[in-house]
Amino acid sequence: MLFRDELPPRTGPWASRFDSEESLVQAEDALRAAALATHDLSPVLPFEAVYGPFMNCAGKATAFAIDPREPYGPDGEVNYVRADFLTLGLLYGVYRPAEGTGPAGPVDEGDLWNTTVYPYPGGVLDPTTVPLAELGLDVPGVDRRFVHFCAAALGVEAVDDLGELRDTFDAAWPDYREVIRAGLLHVVRNRPLSVDRWYQLTYVRFPDQQDLTAYLAQVYAYLFDGFDAMPPAPQ
């Protein structure tokens, strides 16, 4: 089984961090509560839902990226831009059932292990609000939780930690497992998500549709069919 420390370092378009222990704890508390309330191992919340409206989101997190319009200045130094978390900031949580969790799934905080929690600026697609129909996911058995799974668990900051989820995935809520099963089968069989859409959702770039479909088929096999090797996403 592959783990993050066995893979090359992965970088997304943004380097982000919480600005204080307090803002991290607030985010983790809210995401964990959302996970338990909605049976979602990969909850995503807007900043405002956790910290309050507009200026309340200031000073909670920082993110930098290389300016895509002008990556380098006249002197050859890298130009960086700072994210605007006041306009749209998102909080991602990736959890897994704790060992010993019962067949009904996690029922309290002790039944959830944290894999990662991180802030990220909003992009072209907001996984908390984008209509399922816009992604081709408005089909029976699939709901918002599958979008969160793709954006968070298979997103650039956590995709290399998929191996941590598999060991106890059988202890996830049965309804959650069925949503993920239905979603993966749908995207493999019907290919509703283009590689560009996938990148907008996850910030993981695939070279073509065939590679994306093959990867998602391997994720399905890894989580549901006992496939031994964790499928690595492209760097």
VENGIUR-V184821 format. One record per pair of residues at least 24 apart in sequence whose ideal C-beta (glycine too) atoms are under 10 Angstrom apart, sorted by the first residue. I is the first residue (numbers start at 1). J is the second residue. D is the distance in Angstrom with one decimal. If there is no record, write none. Layout:
i: [I & I]
j: [J & J]
d: [D & D]
This chain:
i: [1 & 1 & 1 & 1 & 1 & 1 & 1 & 1 & 1 & 2 & 2 & 2 & 2 & 2 & 2 & 2 & 3 & 3 & 3 & 3 & 3 & 3 & 4 & 4 & 4 & 4 & 4 & 4 & 4 & 4 & 4 & 5 & 6 & 6 & 6 & 6 & 7 & 7 & 7 & 7 & 7 & 7 & 7 & 7 & 8 & 8 & 8 & 9 & 9 & 10 & 10 & 10 & 10 & 10 & 10 & 10 & 10 & 10 & 10 & 10 & 11 & 11 & 11 & 11 & 12 & 12 & 12 & 12 & 12 & 12 & 12 & 12 & 12 & 13 & 13 & 13 & 13 & 13 & 13 & 13 & 13 & 13 & 13 & 13 & 14 & 14 & 14 & 14 & 14 & 14 & 14 & 14 & 14 & 14 & 14 & 14 & 14 & 14 & 14 & 14 & 15 & 15 & 15 & 15 & 15 & 15 & 15 & 16 & 16 & 16 & 16 & 16 & 16 & 16 & 16 & 16 & 16 & 16 & 16 & 16 & 16 & 17 & 17 & 17 & 17 & 17 & 17 & 18 & 18 & 18 & 18 & 18 & 18 & 18 & 19 & 19 & 19 & 19 & 19 & 19 & 19 & 20 & 20 & 20 & 22 & 23 & 23 & 23 & 23 & 23 & 23 & 23 & 23 & 23 & 24 & 24 & 24 & 24 & 24 & 24 & 25 & 26 & 26 & 26 & 26 & 27 & 27 & 27 & 27 & 27 & 27 & 27 & 27 & 27 & 28 & 28 & 28 & 28 & 28 & 29 & 29 & 30 & 30 & 30 & 31 & 31 & 31 & 31 & 31 & 31 & 31 & 31 & 31 & 32 & 32 & 32 & 32 & 32 & 32 & 32 & 32 & 33 & 33 & 34 & 34 & 34 & 35 & 35 & 35 & 35 & 35 & 35 & 35 & 35 & 35 & 35 & 35 & 36 & 36 & 36 & 36 & 36 & 36 & 36 & 36 & 36 & 38 & 38 & 38 & 38 & 38 & 38 & 39 & 39 & 39 & 39 & 39 & 39 & 39 & 39 & 39 & 39 & 40 & 40 & 40 & 40 & 40 & 40 & 40 & 40 & 40 & 40 & 40 & 40 & 40 & 41 & 41 & 41 & 41 & 41 & 41 & 41 & 41 & 41 & 41 & 41 & 41 & 41 & 41 & 41 & 41 & 41 & 41 & 41 & 41 & 41 & 42 & 42 & 42 & 42 & 42 & 42 & 42 & 42 & 42 & 42 & 42 & 42 & 42 & 42 & 42 & 42 & 42 & 42 & 42 & 42 & 42 & 42 & 43 & 43 & 43 & 43 & 43 & 43 & 43 & 43 & 43 & 43 & 43 & 44 & 44 & 44 & 44 & 44 & 44 & 44 & 44 & 44 & 44 & 44 & 44 & 44 & 44 & 44 & 44 & 44 & 45 & 45 & 45 & 45 & 45 & 45 & 45 & 46 & 46 & 46 & 46 & 46 & 46 & 46 & 46 & 47 & 47 & 47 & 47 & 47 & 47 & 47 & 47 & 47 & 47 & 48 & 48 & 48 & 49 & 49 & 49 & 50 & 50 & 50 & 51 & 51 & 51 & 53 & 54 & 54 & 55 & 56 & 57 & 57 & 57 & 57 & 57 & 57 & 57 & 58 & 58 & 59 & 60 & 60 & 60 & 60 & 60 & 61 & 61 & 61 & 61 & 61 & 61 & 61 & 61 & 62 & 63 & 63 & 63 & 63 & 63 & 65 & 82 & 83 & 83 & 83 & 83 & 84 & 84 & 85 & 85 & 85 & 85 & 87 & 87 & 88 & 88 & 88 & 88 & 88 & 88 & 88 & 89 & 89 & 89 & 89 & 90 & 90 & 90 & 90 & 90 & 90 & 90 & 90 & 90 & 90 & 90 & 91 & 91 & 91 & 91 & 91 & 91 & 92 & 92 & 92 & 92 & 92 & 92 & 92 & 92 & 92 & 92 & 92 & 92 & 92 & 93 & 93 & 93 & 93 & 93 & 93 & 94 & 94 & 94 & 94 & 94 & 94 & 94 & 94 & 94 & 94 & 94 & 94 & 94 & 94 & 95 & 95 & 95 & 95 & 96 & 96 & 96 & 96 & 96 & 96 & 96 & 96 & 96 & 96 & 96 & 97 & 97 & 97 & 97 & 97 & 97 & 97 & 97 & 97 & 98 & 98 & 99 & 99 & 99 & 100 & 100 & 101 & 101 & 101 & 101 & 101 & 102 & 103 & 103 & 103 & 103 & 104 & 104 & 104 & 105 & 105 & 105 & 105 & 105 & 105 & 105 & 106 & 106 & 106 & 106 & 106 & 107 & 111 & 111 & 113 & 113 & 113 & 115 & 115 & 115 & 115 & 115 & 115 & 115 & 116 & 116 & 116 & 116 & 116 & 116 & 117 & 117 & 117 & 118 & 118 & 118 & 118 & 118 & 119 & 120 & 120 & 120 & 120 & 120 & 120 & 123 & 123 & 123 & 123 & 123 & 124 & 124 & 124 & 124 & 124 & 125 & 125 & 125 & 125 & 125 & 125 & 125 & 126 & 126 & 126 & 127 & 127 & 127 & 127 & 127 & 127 & 130 & 130 & 130 & 132 & 133 & 134 & 134 & 135 & 135 & 135 & 135 & 135 & 135 & 135 & 136 & 136 & 136 & 136 & 136 & 136 & 136 & 136 & 137 & 137 & 137 & 137 & 137 & 137 & 137 & 138 & 139 & 139 & 139 & 139 & 139 & 139 & 139 & 140 & 140 & 141 & 141 & 141 & 141 & 141 & 141 & 141 & 141 & 142 & 142 & 142 & 142 & 142 & 142 & 142 & 142 & 142 & 142 & 143 & 143 & 143 & 143 & 143 & 144 & 145 & 145 & 145 & 145 & 145 & 145 & 146 & 146 & 146 & 146 & 146 & 146 & 146 & 146 & 146 & 147 & 147 & 148 & 149 & 149 & 149 & 149 & 149 & 149 & 150 & 150 & 150 & 150 & 150 & 150 & 150 & 150 & 150 & 150 & 150 & 151 & 151 & 151 & 151 & 152 & 152 & 153 & 153 & 153 & 154 & 154 & 154 & 154 & 154 & 154 & 154 & 154 & 154 & 155 & 155 & 155 & 155 & 155 & 156 & 156 & 156 & 156 & 156 & 156 & 157 & 157 & 157 & 158 & 159 & 159 & 159 & 159 & 159 & 159 & 159 & 159 & 159 & 159 & 160 & 160 & 160 & 160 & 161 & 162 & 162 & 162 & 162 & 162 & 162 & 162 & 163 & 163 & 163 & 163 & 163 & 164 & 165 & 165 & 165 & 166 & 166 & 166 & 166 & 166 & 166 & 166 & 166 & 169 & 169 & 169 & 170 & 170 & 172 & 177 & 177 & 180 & 180 & 180 & 180 & 181 & 181 & 181 & 183 & 183 & 184 & 184 & 184 & 184 & 184 & 184 & 184 & 185 & 185 & 185 & 185 & 186 & 187 & 187 & 187 & 187 & 187 & 187 & 188 & 188 & 188 & 188 & 188 & 188 & 188 & 188 & 188 & 188 & 189 & 189 & 191 & 202 & 204 & 204 & 204 & 205 & 205 & 205 & 206 & 206 & 207]
j: [162 & 163 & 164 & 166 & 167 & 222 & 228 & 229 & 230 & 160 & 162 & 163 & 229 & 230 & 231 & 232 & 160 & 161 & 162 & 163 & 164 & 230 & 115 & 116 & 158 & 159 & 160 & 161 & 162 & 163 & 164 & 160 & 160 & 163 & 230 & 232 & 159 & 160 & 161 & 163 & 230 & 232 & 233 & 235 & 160 & 232 & 235 & 160 & 235 & 156 & 157 & 158 & 159 & 160 & 203 & 204 & 232 & 233 & 234 & 235 & 156 & 157 & 203 & 235 & 63 & 65 & 120 & 155 & 156 & 157 & 202 & 203 & 204 & 63 & 65 & 66 & 68 & 83 & 120 & 121 & 123 & 156 & 199 & 203 & 62 & 63 & 64 & 65 & 66 & 81 & 82 & 83 & 118 & 119 & 120 & 121 & 123 & 156 & 157 & 203 & 62 & 63 & 64 & 65 & 66 & 80 & 83 & 61 & 62 & 63 & 64 & 65 & 83 & 85 & 89 & 92 & 118 & 119 & 120 & 121 & 157 & 61 & 62 & 63 & 64 & 118 & 119 & 60 & 61 & 62 & 91 & 117 & 118 & 119 & 58 & 59 & 60 & 61 & 62 & 85 & 119 & 59 & 60 & 61 & 60 & 47 & 50 & 51 & 57 & 59 & 60 & 61 & 91 & 119 & 60 & 61 & 91 & 117 & 118 & 119 & 117 & 50 & 51 & 60 & 91 & 51 & 60 & 61 & 91 & 92 & 93 & 117 & 118 & 119 & 91 & 93 & 95 & 114 & 117 & 109 & 117 & 91 & 93 & 117 & 91 & 92 & 93 & 94 & 95 & 112 & 114 & 117 & 152 & 93 & 95 & 106 & 108 & 109 & 112 & 114 & 117 & 93 & 109 & 91 & 93 & 148 & 93 & 94 & 95 & 106 & 109 & 111 & 112 & 114 & 148 & 173 & 176 & 95 & 105 & 106 & 107 & 108 & 109 & 111 & 112 & 173 & 143 & 144 & 145 & 148 & 173 & 176 & 105 & 106 & 145 & 172 & 173 & 174 & 175 & 176 & 177 & 179 & 93 & 95 & 143 & 144 & 145 & 146 & 148 & 149 & 152 & 172 & 173 & 176 & 179 & 93 & 94 & 95 & 96 & 97 & 105 & 106 & 112 & 115 & 145 & 148 & 149 & 152 & 153 & 165 & 169 & 172 & 173 & 176 & 177 & 180 & 92 & 93 & 94 & 95 & 96 & 115 & 127 & 145 & 146 & 147 & 148 & 149 & 150 & 151 & 152 & 153 & 154 & 155 & 158 & 165 & 176 & 180 & 91 & 92 & 93 & 94 & 95 & 117 & 128 & 144 & 145 & 148 & 152 & 90 & 91 & 92 & 93 & 94 & 120 & 126 & 127 & 128 & 144 & 145 & 147 & 148 & 149 & 151 & 152 & 155 & 89 & 90 & 91 & 92 & 93 & 128 & 148 & 88 & 89 & 90 & 91 & 122 & 126 & 128 & 129 & 85 & 86 & 87 & 88 & 89 & 90 & 91 & 119 & 121 & 122 & 86 & 88 & 89 & 90 & 91 & 128 & 89 & 91 & 119 & 85 & 89 & 91 & 86 & 86 & 87 & 86 & 86 & 84 & 85 & 86 & 87 & 88 & 89 & 119 & 85 & 86 & 85 & 85 & 86 & 89 & 91 & 119 & 85 & 89 & 90 & 91 & 118 & 119 & 120 & 121 & 119 & 89 & 118 & 119 & 120 & 121 & 121 & 121 & 119 & 120 & 121 & 122 & 121 & 122 & 119 & 120 & 121 & 122 & 121 & 122 & 120 & 121 & 122 & 123 & 126 & 128 & 129 & 119 & 120 & 121 & 122 & 118 & 119 & 120 & 121 & 122 & 123 & 126 & 127 & 128 & 151 & 152 & 117 & 118 & 119 & 120 & 128 & 152 & 116 & 117 & 118 & 119 & 120 & 127 & 148 & 151 & 152 & 153 & 155 & 157 & 158 & 117 & 118 & 148 & 152 & 153 & 158 & 118 & 148 & 149 & 152 & 153 & 154 & 155 & 157 & 158 & 159 & 161 & 162 & 164 & 165 & 152 & 153 & 165 & 172 & 153 & 161 & 162 & 164 & 165 & 166 & 167 & 168 & 169 & 171 & 172 & 165 & 167 & 168 & 169 & 170 & 171 & 172 & 173 & 176 & 168 & 171 & 167 & 168 & 171 & 168 & 171 & 168 & 170 & 171 & 172 & 173 & 171 & 170 & 171 & 173 & 174 & 171 & 173 & 174 & 171 & 172 & 173 & 174 & 175 & 176 & 177 & 168 & 171 & 172 & 173 & 176 & 173 & 168 & 171 & 164 & 165 & 168 & 152 & 153 & 158 & 161 & 162 & 164 & 165 & 152 & 153 & 157 & 158 & 161 & 164 & 152 & 157 & 158 & 152 & 155 & 156 & 157 & 158 & 157 & 151 & 152 & 155 & 156 & 157 & 203 & 151 & 199 & 200 & 201 & 203 & 196 & 197 & 199 & 200 & 201 & 151 & 197 & 198 & 199 & 200 & 201 & 202 & 151 & 200 & 201 & 151 & 152 & 155 & 200 & 201 & 202 & 197 & 200 & 201 & 192 & 192 & 192 & 197 & 187 & 192 & 193 & 197 & 198 & 200 & 201 & 186 & 187 & 190 & 191 & 192 & 193 & 194 & 197 & 182 & 183 & 186 & 187 & 190 & 192 & 193 & 192 & 182 & 183 & 185 & 186 & 187 & 190 & 192 & 182 & 186 & 178 & 179 & 180 & 181 & 182 & 183 & 185 & 186 & 178 & 179 & 180 & 181 & 182 & 183 & 184 & 185 & 186 & 187 & 175 & 176 & 179 & 182 & 183 & 179 & 173 & 175 & 176 & 179 & 180 & 183 & 176 & 179 & 180 & 181 & 182 & 183 & 184 & 186 & 187 & 183 & 201 & 179 & 176 & 179 & 180 & 183 & 184 & 219 & 180 & 183 & 184 & 187 & 193 & 198 & 201 & 202 & 204 & 216 & 219 & 200 & 201 & 202 & 203 & 201 & 202 & 180 & 202 & 219 & 184 & 198 & 201 & 202 & 204 & 215 & 216 & 219 & 233 & 201 & 202 & 203 & 204 & 233 & 199 & 202 & 203 & 204 & 205 & 233 & 202 & 203 & 204 & 202 & 202 & 203 & 204 & 215 & 219 & 230 & 231 & 232 & 233 & 234 & 230 & 232 & 233 & 235 & 230 & 219 & 222 & 223 & 230 & 231 & 232 & 233 & 222 & 229 & 230 & 231 & 232 & 230 & 222 & 223 & 230 & 219 & 222 & 223 & 224 & 226 & 227 & 228 & 230 & 222 & 223 & 224 & 223 & 224 & 223 & 223 & 224 & 219 & 220 & 223 & 224 & 220 & 223 & 224 & 216 & 220 & 216 & 217 & 219 & 220 & 221 & 223 & 224 & 216 & 217 & 220 & 224 & 216 & 212 & 213 & 216 & 217 & 219 & 220 & 212 & 213 & 214 & 215 & 216 & 217 & 218 & 219 & 220 & 221 & 213 & 217 & 216 & 233 & 233 & 234 & 235 & 233 & 234 & 235 & 233 & 234 & 234]
d: [9.7 & 4.9 & 9.4 & 7.6 & 8.5 & 9.6 & 7.6 & 7.3 & 5.7 & 7.8 & 8.7 & 5.8 & 7.1 & 4.6 & 8.9 & 6.3 & 7.7 & 7.6 & 9.6 & 5.3 & 7.4 & 8.1 & 9.9 & 9.7 & 9.1 & 9.5 & 4.4 & 5.7 & 9.6 & 8.1 & 8.5 & 9.1 & 8.9 & 9.2 & 9.6 & 9.5 & 9.6 & 5.1 & 9.9 & 9.8 & 9.4 & 6.4 & 9.2 & 8.3 & 9.2 & 9.4 & 5.8 & 9.4 & 8.7 & 6.3 & 8.2 & 9.8 & 7.5 & 5.9 & 9.7 & 8.4 & 9.9 & 8.1 & 9.7 & 6.2 & 7.8 & 9.8 & 9.5 & 8.8 & 9.8 & 8.8 & 7.9 & 8.0 & 3.7 & 6.5 & 9.0 & 4.4 & 8.2 & 9.3 & 5.2 & 8.1 & 8.1 & 9.9 & 9.3 & 8.8 & 8.2 & 8.1 & 9.7 & 5.9 & 9.9 & 4.4 & 7.0 & 4.9 & 9.7 & 9.5 & 9.9 & 6.2 & 9.8 & 9.2 & 6.2 & 5.9 & 9.1 & 9.0 & 9.4 & 8.2 & 8.9 & 6.5 & 5.3 & 7.3 & 9.6 & 9.2 & 9.7 & 6.2 & 6.9 & 3.8 & 8.0 & 9.3 & 7.2 & 9.2 & 9.3 & 9.9 & 6.2 & 5.2 & 5.6 & 7.4 & 8.3 & 6.6 & 5.9 & 7.6 & 9.5 & 8.2 & 7.5 & 6.9 & 5.2 & 8.3 & 9.5 & 8.4 & 8.1 & 6.1 & 9.4 & 5.5 & 5.9 & 5.7 & 5.7 & 9.7 & 9.0 & 7.7 & 7.7 & 9.2 & 8.8 & 9.7 & 8.7 & 7.4 & 9.5 & 7.7 & 4.2 & 6.5 & 9.6 & 8.2 & 9.1 & 8.9 & 9.9 & 7.0 & 9.4 & 8.8 & 9.7 & 5.8 & 6.7 & 8.0 & 9.1 & 8.4 & 8.0 & 8.5 & 4.8 & 9.1 & 7.7 & 5.7 & 8.6 & 7.0 & 9.0 & 7.1 & 10.0 & 6.8 & 5.0 & 9.2 & 10.0 & 7.2 & 8.5 & 9.7 & 6.1 & 7.8 & 3.2 & 9.0 & 7.9 & 9.8 & 8.7 & 6.0 & 9.6 & 6.9 & 7.2 & 9.7 & 10.0 & 6.0 & 6.1 & 7.5 & 8.7 & 10.0 & 8.5 & 9.4 & 7.5 & 9.6 & 6.4 & 9.5 & 5.3 & 7.6 & 9.4 & 9.9 & 6.1 & 9.6 & 9.8 & 9.8 & 9.6 & 9.3 & 9.3 & 6.4 & 7.6 & 7.2 & 7.3 & 8.2 & 7.0 & 9.6 & 9.6 & 8.4 & 7.0 & 9.1 & 9.6 & 8.9 & 6.6 & 8.4 & 7.3 & 8.1 & 4.1 & 8.9 & 5.7 & 4.7 & 9.6 & 8.6 & 8.8 & 8.6 & 9.5 & 8.1 & 4.7 & 9.8 & 5.9 & 8.2 & 9.3 & 9.7 & 8.7 & 6.7 & 8.9 & 8.5 & 7.1 & 4.9 & 6.5 & 7.8 & 9.5 & 8.6 & 8.0 & 8.9 & 8.2 & 8.5 & 7.4 & 8.6 & 7.0 & 7.3 & 8.4 & 6.0 & 8.4 & 6.5 & 9.6 & 8.6 & 7.4 & 6.9 & 5.4 & 7.3 & 9.9 & 9.2 & 9.3 & 7.5 & 9.4 & 9.3 & 4.5 & 4.9 & 8.4 & 7.4 & 3.7 & 4.5 & 8.6 & 8.5 & 8.0 & 9.2 & 9.6 & 9.4 & 8.4 & 7.9 & 5.0 & 8.9 & 7.9 & 9.8 & 9.3 & 9.9 & 8.5 & 6.2 & 7.6 & 5.9 & 6.9 & 5.4 & 7.5 & 9.9 & 9.2 & 8.8 & 5.1 & 5.4 & 9.0 & 9.9 & 8.2 & 5.0 & 9.8 & 6.0 & 5.8 & 9.3 & 9.7 & 7.2 & 4.8 & 8.4 & 7.9 & 7.0 & 9.8 & 7.1 & 7.0 & 6.1 & 7.5 & 8.0 & 7.8 & 5.8 & 8.4 & 5.8 & 8.1 & 9.5 & 7.6 & 3.6 & 7.0 & 6.6 & 7.6 & 9.8 & 8.9 & 9.4 & 9.0 & 8.2 & 9.9 & 8.2 & 8.5 & 9.3 & 6.0 & 9.9 & 9.1 & 8.4 & 9.0 & 9.6 & 5.9 & 9.0 & 7.0 & 9.2 & 9.7 & 5.4 & 5.4 & 9.1 & 9.5 & 5.9 & 9.9 & 7.6 & 6.3 & 9.1 & 6.5 & 9.8 & 7.4 & 9.2 & 7.2 & 5.6 & 6.5 & 10.0 & 8.5 & 8.7 & 3.7 & 8.6 & 8.9 & 8.4 & 8.5 & 9.7 & 6.9 & 6.9 & 5.4 & 8.2 & 9.4 & 8.8 & 8.2 & 3.8 & 8.8 & 7.0 & 8.8 & 7.1 & 9.3 & 6.5 & 8.6 & 8.5 & 7.2 & 10.0 & 6.9 & 3.0 & 8.4 & 6.9 & 9.8 & 10.0 & 6.1 & 7.5 & 6.2 & 6.5 & 9.3 & 7.2 & 5.3 & 7.4 & 5.6 & 8.6 & 7.3 & 7.4 & 7.0 & 8.6 & 9.4 & 7.2 & 7.7 & 5.8 & 8.0 & 9.8 & 9.8 & 7.7 & 7.0 & 5.4 & 7.7 & 6.2 & 8.7 & 8.4 & 7.2 & 4.5 & 9.2 & 6.9 & 6.8 & 7.4 & 5.0 & 8.4 & 9.1 & 6.9 & 9.9 & 9.5 & 8.6 & 9.5 & 9.3 & 5.3 & 5.4 & 9.7 & 8.5 & 8.1 & 4.5 & 9.7 & 6.8 & 9.5 & 8.7 & 7.9 & 9.5 & 9.2 & 8.7 & 9.3 & 9.3 & 8.9 & 10.0 & 5.9 & 4.8 & 8.7 & 7.7 & 5.5 & 7.2 & 8.6 & 8.0 & 8.8 & 9.1 & 4.3 & 7.3 & 8.2 & 3.8 & 5.5 & 8.7 & 9.8 & 6.9 & 7.8 & 8.0 & 6.0 & 8.0 & 9.0 & 8.2 & 6.8 & 9.3 & 4.0 & 8.3 & 9.7 & 7.4 & 8.7 & 7.4 & 9.8 & 7.8 & 9.2 & 7.2 & 7.5 & 6.7 & 5.6 & 3.2 & 6.7 & 8.2 & 7.0 & 8.5 & 9.8 & 7.6 & 7.7 & 7.1 & 9.6 & 9.5 & 9.8 & 8.2 & 8.2 & 9.7 & 7.8 & 9.5 & 8.3 & 6.4 & 5.2 & 9.4 & 5.4 & 7.1 & 8.7 & 9.7 & 6.4 & 5.3 & 6.6 & 9.4 & 9.8 & 9.7 & 9.8 & 9.0 & 9.4 & 10.0 & 5.2 & 8.1 & 9.9 & 9.4 & 9.5 & 8.3 & 8.8 & 7.2 & 8.4 & 9.8 & 9.5 & 6.2 & 8.6 & 7.7 & 9.3 & 9.1 & 9.1 & 4.5 & 8.8 & 7.9 & 7.5 & 9.9 & 9.5 & 4.5 & 5.2 & 9.3 & 9.3 & 10.0 & 9.7 & 3.9 & 7.6 & 8.7 & 9.8 & 6.4 & 9.2 & 9.8 & 9.2 & 8.1 & 9.9 & 9.8 & 9.9 & 9.0 & 9.3 & 6.5 & 6.3 & 6.7 & 9.7 & 9.8 & 7.6 & 8.3 & 8.2 & 7.2 & 8.4 & 2.5 & 6.5 & 9.3 & 8.5 & 9.8 & 6.8 & 7.0 & 7.8 & 9.8 & 6.4 & 8.0 & 9.3 & 7.6 & 8.6 & 9.8 & 5.5 & 9.9 & 8.1 & 8.5 & 7.4 & 9.2 & 6.6 & 6.6 & 9.9 & 8.0 & 3.3 & 7.7 & 8.6 & 7.8 & 9.8 & 6.3 & 9.2 & 9.8 & 5.3 & 4.7 & 9.6 & 9.4 & 6.1 & 9.1 & 9.4 & 9.8 & 5.8 & 9.1 & 8.6 & 9.0 & 9.8 & 8.9 & 6.3 & 5.1 & 7.5 & 8.3 & 9.6 & 5.5 & 6.3 & 9.6 & 7.5 & 3.4 & 8.1 & 8.5 & 8.6 & 8.4 & 7.4 & 9.9 & 8.8 & 8.0 & 5.7 & 7.0 & 8.8 & 9.6 & 9.6 & 7.8 & 9.4 & 8.3 & 8.1 & 7.7 & 5.6 & 6.1 & 9.6 & 9.0 & 9.8 & 9.6 & 5.2 & 6.0 & 9.1 & 10.0 & 8.7 & 8.9 & 9.4 & 9.3 & 10.0 & 8.9 & 8.6 & 5.6 & 7.0 & 8.9 & 8.4 & 7.1 & 7.3 & 7.6 & 4.4 & 6.3 & 6.9 & 9.6 & 9.4 & 6.2 & 4.0 & 5.4 & 9.2 & 8.5 & 9.5 & 8.2 & 9.9 & 9.6 & 7.3 & 9.5 & 6.0 & 9.7 & 9.5 & 9.9 & 9.5 & 8.5 & 4.7 & 9.9 & 8.6 & 7.5 & 7.4 & 9.7 & 9.4 & 7.2 & 7.2 & 8.3 & 5.5 & 7.6 & 9.0 & 8.6 & 8.6 & 9.4 & 4.4 & 9.9 & 9.9 & 9.5 & 9.3 & 7.6 & 9.5 & 9.9 & 6.1 & 6.2 & 9.9 & 9.5 & 9.2 & 10.0 & 7.1 & 9.2 & 5.6 & 8.5 & 9.3 & 9.5 & 9.6 & 8.4 & 8.1 & 9.2 & 8.8 & 7.0 & 8.4 & 7.5 & 8.1 & 5.9 & 9.3 & 9.4 & 6.0 & 8.0 & 6.2 & 4.2 & 9.4 & 7.6 & 7.8 & 9.4 & 9.3 & 6.7 & 9.2 & 9.8 & 8.6 & 7.7 & 5.4 & 9.2 & 9.6 & 9.1 & 9.6 & 5.9 & 8.8 & 9.6 & 5.2 & 4.8 & 9.6 & 9.0 & 6.3 & 9.9 & 9.1 & 9.4 & 9.2 & 8.5 & 5.1 & 7.1 & 9.1 & 9.2 & 6.6 & 8.9 & 8.0 & 6.0 & 7.0]
